[in-house]
Amino acid sequence: MDLILWIIAVVLVIGGIVSLVRGQILWGIVLIVVGLLVGPGGVSVFS
């Protein structure tokens, strides 16, 4: 389960960075924050 959460978090953060580069600032910040919350290193929503 931790591996799946880690992969989801990485995908969300990368998507957030891509959104920031494309100029979608708000959406990028939301994706990065959600990615950090979901990831095992952060405050996981599922634990």
TIVEXZA-460017 format. One record per residue: residue in one letter; x, y, z of N, C-alpha, C in turn. Coordinates in steps of 0.05 Angstrom, whole numbers, plus 32768, in hexadecimal, padded with zeros to 4 digits. Example, Ala and Ser with C-alpha at 12.3 -4.5 7.8 and 13.67 -1.06 7.14 Angstrom:
2
A81087F8E809C80F67FA6809C81087FBE809C
S81017FD3808E81117FEB808F81028001809D
This chain:
47
M80117FE88000800080008000801180198000
D80278018800F803980308010804580367FF5
L804C80207FE6805780247FCB804380327FB9
I802A80297FBA801580357FA9801180537FB0
L801080597FCA800D80757FD3802580867FCA
W803C807A7FCB805480897FC38054808F7FA5
I804B807B7F958049807F7F78803480947F72
I801D80937F7F800880A77F7A801280C37F82
A802180C57F98802B80DF7FA1803F80EA7F8D
V805180D97F82806580E27F6E805780EB7F55
V804380DD7F4C803480E57F34802681007F38
L801A81047F50800C811D7F56802081347F56
V803781307F63804A81467F658056814C7F49
I805C81387F398066813D7F1E8051814B7F0E
G803781437F10802281517F02801F816E7F0B
G802381737F258022818E7F2F8039819F7F24
I805181947F22806781A37F17806281A97EFA
V805881957EEB8052819A7ECE803C81B07ECC
S802981B07EDD801481C47EDC802081E07EE2
L803281E17EF5803F81FB7EFB804E82057EE3
V805D81F37ED5806C81FB7EBE805982057EA7
R804281F87EA5802F82017E908021821A7E97
G802382247EB08017823D7EB77FFE823A7EC8
Q7FF682227ECE7FDE821D7EDE7FE7821C7EFC
I7FEB82337F077FF782367F227FE682287F37
L7FCD822F7F387FBB82257F4E7FB982077F4D
W7FB481FC7F357FB181DF7F317FCB81D17F38
G7FE281DC7F317FFC81D17F37800181CF7F55
I7FFA81E57F637FFE81E67F807FEC81D17F8E
V7FD381CF7F847FC081BC7F907FCB819F7F8C
L7FD481997F747FDF817E7F6F7FF781787F81
I8009818B7F84802181867F94801981827FB1
V800781937FBC7FFF81907FD87FF181757FDC
V7FDF816D7FCA7FD281537FCD7FE6813D7FCC
G7FF9813F7FB9800E812B7FB7801E81287FD0
L8024813E7FDD8034813D7FF680238132800D
L80098137800D7FF8812C80227FF3810E801F
V7FF2810580067FEC80E88001800580D78006
G801C80E28000803580D38001803C80C8801D
P804980B1801E805080A58037806380B78048
G807280C9803B808380DB8049807480F28056
G805C80F7804C804C810E805780388104806A
V80248114806F800E810D80817FFA80FE8070
S7FFC80E4806F7FEB80D4805D7FCE80D58066
V7FBD80DA80527FA080DC80577F9580C0805E
F7FA280AB80557F97809080597FA080828072
S7FB0809080827FBA8082809A7FAC808C80B4
